[in-house]
Amino acid sequence: MFSGFPRPTKQFHGKSYPAISPSRPELSVKGQTVMITGGATGIGLQTSIAFAQAGARKIVILARSKDPMMKAEENIEADYPETEVLTYAVSVTDSERVTEIVKGIGTLDILVLNAAVMNAPGPVLDIDPEDTLENFKVNVFGPLSLVKAFVNLPPRSADAPRTVIYTSSAGIQFVLPGTGAYNASKSAMTYLIRCIHEEHGKAGIRSFAFHPAFAYTDGAKSLGLQPDQFDYDSTDLPAHYAVWLCSAEADFLKGRFVWAHWDVEELQAKKEVIVNDPSQLRIALVQDKLME
């Protein structure tokens, strides 16, 4: 769907590829604990599996529906016996409960903020205000409470980095009719991820926001999309990309907004340009032509 959109890499991936494979030793998260919201279905489930493939010691799944979580726990532990899976049926909007859960985990290395809600498509002024508010509760306030609880935990060791990954949306870059409230909430949290990087980066908190994929998930089905309507991406693309973001190879992208479709090796080749220009891969005001 987005293949013709301007991008910083020539290669535009629709499925996983060797450089982001969780089986790469360089991407190992062995011994680490990962928390994934919405980690029992769709992209979230594939992300849970990917971190198990990368050797996570413990995966904590937060979701509202109990049955999918129990199935995810059973399947992941059967396929990856060295990984323990903990599940909690909770909404990310219940800040008191999720804070309690995070504190109970004790040590948390990686937080993947994947849970989201999207209102039925429609013009911004026609959307029920309560639906708009729900977008912000689930896509902004919930994740923000989780990040706060995560940051307040003691690190596994004094020099152990901790990573926050927020599943954003390509829609924050342009107007996609019918998705205004949803993309406004995604844009808000993407900006806050940048702030978290600026304010907590020196304390070892690595923060990223990324557009995951255009995959045929339950969410796509709920919007009325058909399985043959588009050339959909594979759910393993964003899942494996999330694992890659946790590696030292992605350090130069901290605090920025990226797409899982962009080739990571090409991005690494442009590392110097990205690091030396604060405006690169960030949502900002464009005025270069006006300054000529």
URBEL-V334080 format. One line per field, one symbol per residue. ss: DSSP state (@ for helix, = for strand, . for the rest). phi: phi as a letter, one per 40 degrees, with the letter a starting at -180 (. if undefined). burial: + if it has 24 or more other C-alpha atoms within 12 Angstrom, else -. Layout:
# URBEL-V334080
ss = ???
phi = ???
burial = ???
This chain:
# URBEL-V334080
ss = ...........=.....@@@....@@@..=..=====....@@@@@@@@@@@@..=.======..@@@@@@@@@@@@@@....======.....@@@@@@@@@@@....====..........@@@..@@@@@@@@@@@@@@@@@@@@@@@@.........======..@@@@......@@@@@@@@@@@@@@@@@@@@@@@@.=======...=..@@@@@..........=.@@@@@@@@@@@..@@@@@@...===..=.@@@@@@.@@@@@@............@@@.
phi = .bcccdacbccbcbacadcbccccdcbcbdgcbbbbcgcbafcccccdccccccgdcabbbbacccdcccccdccccccbccbcbbbbcacccccccccccdcccgbbcbbbcbcabbcddiddcccddcccccdccccbccdccccccccccccdadbccbbbbbccaccccacbdgbdcccccccccccccccccccbdccgccbabaccibbcbccccccgcbcbcbccccccccccccccccccccdcbdgbbbbccccccccccbdcccccbdccfbcacbadcccc
burial = -+-----+---++++++-+++++---++++-+++++++++++++++++++++++++++++++++---+++-++--++--+--+++++++++++-+--++-++--+-+++++++++++++++---------++-++++++++++++++++++-+-+-----+++++++++++++-----+++++++++++++++++++--++--++++++++++++++--+-----------++++++++++++++++--+++++++++++++++--+------+-----++++---------
